[in-house]
Amino acid sequence: MKPKTDISFIILTWNSESYIQKCMDSLISALGRTDLTYHIYITDNGSMDKTPDILNALKNKMPVMVTLFMLDRNMGTTYSRNLGLKKADSRYVCVMDSDVEVFPGTIDGLIAVLEKNHHTGLAVPKIVYPDGRLQKSTDSFPTIGRKIYRYCFLKKMEKTEALKSQSNESVNVDYAISAFWIMKKNMLDKIGLLDEKIFYSPEDADYCLRIWQSGYRIIYDNSVFVIHHTQELSRGFKLNKAFINHIKGLVYYFFKHRYFFKKPVFKK
């Protein structure tokens, strides 16, 4: 059966009133520069601010192109995103955060990357902070040592990586944060949904590892970018609920994939 649209967007909101309108405006503007047909699936995780009002206004403005899932509480990232992923009927699927701004050329550029090689299942752009600094959005698969180093020296890692990313080359990466993914729908059908045993993180590392295990590759395209107004909920040693859920997710991830100190290696 032929897909109904070219691309589906899976967006998750939670108290996102400061970001979601700019996110949607940039997305719709970028899509307006393409010939892509699309549908937008937004799940709200029980926001207590003005986010539901913004989403309802968007739905009223674009009733055919927008589907809302309004939850009464925060259900995390995996269950909430899976609501949209289950409904997606398109050639491609984009998972994106509500605090991302998209620019013309990024979506169609990443689709072109996916079209070049049938072994490529997921394509991701360069991600920058609002001030233009590079955000470290890709990494090798996590190990206990790597996670400790990343928590302690993330800013140093970002500065080092920024110096290395002057070219516009596309490269294979182990995994990418799920702030902006574009994937082939037939790959999603093969691999399945996000693991709902992970509440918040590292659902992205888990899914990317499953991508590699299934024989697909992940490409980081440095020639296109998005801005990420990251809220850094679990970055650094902040003893809050997000950080605790992240640690729980990591423990589950390591036991699930049966490694702790030596990461999986795939032919690239």
C-alpha positions as CSV (number, residue, x, y, z in Angstrom):
1,M,0.0,0.0,0.0
2,K,1.3,3.4,-1.0
3,P,2.1,5.7,2.0
4,K,-0.4,8.5,2.5
5,T,2.4,11.2,3.0
6,D,6.1,11.7,2.3
7,I,7.0,12.3,5.9
8,S,5.5,12.2,9.4
9,F,6.8,14.4,12.3
10,I,6.7,13.0,15.8
11,I,6.9,15.8,18.4
12,L,6.7,15.6,22.2
13,T,5.8,18.6,24.4
14,W,5.9,19.1,28.1
15,N,5.6,22.6,29.5
16,S,6.9,23.8,26.2
17,E,5.2,27.2,25.8
18,S,8.5,29.0,25.4
19,Y,9.5,26.9,22.4
20,I,6.7,25.1,20.6
21,Q,5.3,28.0,18.6
22,K,8.8,28.9,17.2
23,C,9.4,25.2,16.5
24,M,6.2,24.8,14.6
25,D,6.6,28.1,12.7
26,S,10.1,27.1,11.6
27,L,9.0,23.6,10.6
28,I,6.0,24.7,8.5
29,S,8.1,27.4,6.9
30,A,10.8,24.9,6.0
31,L,8.3,22.4,4.6
32,G,6.8,25.3,2.5
33,R,10.1,25.4,0.6
34,T,9.7,21.7,-0.4
35,D,7.2,19.6,-2.3
36,L,6.8,17.1,0.6
37,T,3.5,16.1,1.9
38,Y,3.4,15.6,5.6
39,H,1.5,15.0,8.8
40,I,2.4,16.2,12.3
41,Y,1.8,14.1,15.4
42,I,2.2,15.9,18.7
43,T,1.9,14.3,22.1
44,D,1.6,16.5,25.1
45,N,2.8,15.0,28.4
46,G,0.3,16.7,30.7
47,S,1.7,20.3,30.4
48,M,0.6,22.7,33.1
49,D,1.5,25.9,31.2
50,K,0.0,27.4,28.0
51,T,1.3,24.6,25.8
52,P,-2.2,22.9,25.4
53,D,-3.7,26.2,24.3
54,I,-1.0,26.7,21.7
55,L,-1.4,23.1,20.4
56,N,-5.2,23.4,20.2
57,A,-4.9,26.6,18.2
58,L,-2.5,24.8,15.8
59,K,-4.9,21.9,15.5
60,N,-7.8,24.4,14.7
61,K,-5.6,26.1,12.1
62,M,-4.4,22.8,10.4
63,P,-7.1,20.2,11.3
64,V,-6.1,17.8,8.5
65,M,-2.3,17.9,9.0
66,V,-2.1,17.8,12.8
67,T,-3.0,15.0,15.2
68,L,-2.8,15.7,19.0
69,F,-2.5,13.2,21.8
70,M,-3.2,15.0,25.0
71,L,-2.0,13.0,28.1
72,D,-3.0,13.9,31.6
73,R,0.5,13.3,33.1
74,N,4.1,13.0,32.1
75,M,4.6,9.5,30.6
76,G,8.2,10.0,29.5
77,T,9.6,10.0,26.0
78,T,9.2,6.5,24.7
79,Y,5.5,5.8,25.4
80,S,4.6,9.3,24.3
81,R,6.5,9.2,21.1
82,N,5.3,5.7,20.3
83,L,1.7,7.1,20.1
84,G,2.7,9.0,17.0
85,L,5.1,6.4,15.6
86,K,2.3,3.8,15.6
87,K,0.1,6.2,13.5
88,A,2.7,7.3,11.1
89,D,1.9,6.3,7.5
90,S,4.6,7.8,5.4
91,R,7.9,7.1,3.5
92,Y,9.9,8.8,6.2
93,V,9.5,9.7,9.8
94,C,11.1,12.6,11.7
95,V,11.4,12.5,15.5
96,M,12.1,15.9,16.8
97,D,12.1,17.9,20.1
98,S,9.7,20.7,20.7
99,D,12.6,23.1,21.3
100,V,14.2,22.7,17.9
101,E,14.2,25.2,15.0
102,V,14.4,23.8,11.5
103,F,15.8,25.6,8.5
104,P,15.1,25.3,4.8
105,G,17.2,22.6,3.2
106,T,17.6,20.5,6.3
107,I,14.7,18.1,5.9
108,D,15.1,17.5,2.1
109,G,18.9,17.3,2.6
110,L,18.6,14.5,5.1
111,I,16.1,12.7,2.9
112,A,18.6,12.9,0.1
113,V,21.2,11.3,2.4
114,L,18.8,8.4,3.1
115,E,18.1,8.0,-0.6
116,K,21.8,7.7,-1.5
117,N,22.3,4.3,0.2
118,H,19.8,1.6,1.1
119,H,21.9,0.6,4.0
120,T,21.4,4.1,5.6
121,G,18.4,4.0,7.9
122,L,18.7,7.2,9.9
123,A,20.1,10.6,9.1
124,V,20.8,13.4,11.5
125,P,22.0,17.1,11.1
126,K,24.5,19.2,12.9
127,I,22.9,20.6,16.0
128,V,23.8,24.0,17.4
129,Y,22.9,26.1,20.4
130,P,21.0,29.4,19.8
131,D,24.4,31.3,20.1
132,G,25.8,29.1,17.3
133,R,28.0,26.8,19.4
134,L,28.1,23.2,18.3
135,Q,26.1,20.9,20.5
136,K,27.6,17.4,20.9
137,S,24.7,15.5,19.5
138,T,26.5,12.3,18.4
139,D,28.8,10.0,20.2
140,S,30.1,6.5,20.5
141,F,27.9,4.0,22.2
142,P,27.9,4.6,25.9
143,T,30.0,2.7,28.4
144,I,30.3,3.4,32.1
145,G,33.7,5.2,31.6
146,R,32.4,7.2,28.6
147,K,29.3,8.4,30.5
148,I,31.4,9.6,33.5
149,Y,33.8,11.4,31.2
150,R,30.9,13.0,29.3
151,Y,29.2,14.2,32.5
152,C,32.4,15.8,33.7
153,F,33.8,17.2,30.4
154,L,30.9,17.8,28.0
155,K,31.8,21.4,27.3
156,K,35.4,20.4,26.6
157,M,34.2,17.6,24.3
158,E,32.0,20.1,22.4
159,K,34.9,22.6,21.9
160,T,37.1,19.8,20.6
161,E,34.5,18.5,18.2
162,A,33.7,22.0,16.9
163,L,37.3,22.3,15.8
164,K,37.0,19.0,13.9
165,S,33.7,19.7,12.2
166,Q,34.7,22.5,9.8
167,S,34.1,20.3,6.7
168,N,30.7,19.5,5.3
169,E,31.3,15.7,5.1
170,S,28.8,13.1,6.0
171,V,30.1,10.5,8.4
172,N,28.8,7.3,10.1
173,V,28.1,7.6,13.8
174,D,27.3,5.2,16.6
175,Y,24.3,7.1,17.9
176,A,22.7,10.6,17.8
177,I,20.5,12.2,20.4
178,S,16.8,12.2,19.3
179,A,16.4,15.9,19.1
180,F,16.1,15.6,15.3
181,W,16.1,12.2,13.5
182,I,14.9,11.4,10.0
183,M,14.5,7.7,9.3
184,K,13.1,5.4,6.7
185,K,9.6,4.1,7.7
186,N,10.4,0.6,6.4
187,M,13.4,0.6,8.9
188,L,11.0,1.6,11.7
189,D,8.7,-1.2,10.7
190,K,11.6,-3.7,10.8
191,I,13.1,-2.6,14.1
192,G,10.0,-1.7,16.0
193,L,9.1,1.1,18.4
194,L,11.1,2.8,21.1
195,D,11.6,0.6,24.2
196,E,9.0,1.7,26.7
197,K,10.9,0.2,29.6
198,I,13.1,3.3,29.3
199,F,11.2,6.3,30.7
200,Y,13.3,9.2,29.5
201,S,16.9,8.3,28.4
202,P,19.0,6.7,26.9
203,E,16.2,5.7,24.5
204,D,18.1,7.2,21.7
205,A,21.3,5.2,22.2
206,D,19.2,2.0,22.6
207,Y,17.3,2.6,19.4
208,C,20.5,3.5,17.5
209,L,22.2,0.3,18.7
210,R,19.2,-1.6,17.4
211,I,19.5,0.1,14.1
212,W,23.1,-1.0,13.7
213,Q,22.2,-4.5,14.9
214,S,19.6,-4.7,12.1
215,G,22.2,-3.9,9.4
216,Y,21.5,-0.2,8.9
217,R,23.8,2.7,9.2
218,I,23.4,6.1,10.9
219,I,24.7,9.2,9.0
220,Y,25.6,12.5,10.5
221,D,25.3,15.2,7.8
222,N,27.4,18.2,8.8
223,S,26.2,20.3,5.8
224,V,22.7,20.9,7.3
225,F,21.7,22.0,10.8
226,V,19.0,22.8,13.3
227,I,19.0,25.0,16.4
228,H,18.3,23.3,19.7
229,H,17.2,25.3,22.6
230,T,18.1,22.4,24.8
231,Q,16.8,22.3,28.4
232,E,19.6,19.9,29.4
233,L,17.3,18.1,31.9
234,S,19.8,15.3,32.6
235,R,23.1,17.0,31.8
236,G,25.8,17.1,34.5
237,F,25.4,15.9,38.1
238,K,22.0,17.5,38.9
239,L,20.2,15.3,41.5
240,N,16.7,15.8,40.0
241,K,14.1,13.4,38.7
242,A,15.3,13.6,35.1
243,F,18.9,12.7,36.2
244,I,17.6,9.8,38.3
245,N,15.5,8.4,35.5
246,H,18.5,8.7,33.2
247,I,20.6,6.6,35.5
248,K,17.8,4.0,35.8
249,G,17.6,4.0,32.0
250,L,21.4,3.5,31.7
251,V,21.4,0.6,34.1
252,Y,18.6,-1.0,32.1
253,Y,20.4,-0.3,28.8
254,F,23.7,-1.9,30.0
255,F,21.9,-5.1,31.2
256,K,19.7,-5.3,28.1
257,H,22.7,-5.2,25.7
258,R,25.0,-7.1,28.0
259,Y,28.0,-4.8,28.2
260,F,29.3,-2.2,30.6
261,F,32.9,-1.3,29.7
262,K,33.5,-2.3,26.1
263,K,31.1,-0.9,23.5
264,P,29.7,-2.9,20.6
265,V,31.6,-2.4,17.3
266,F,30.0,-2.6,13.8
267,K,31.6,-2.4,10.4
268,K,31.3,1.1,9.0
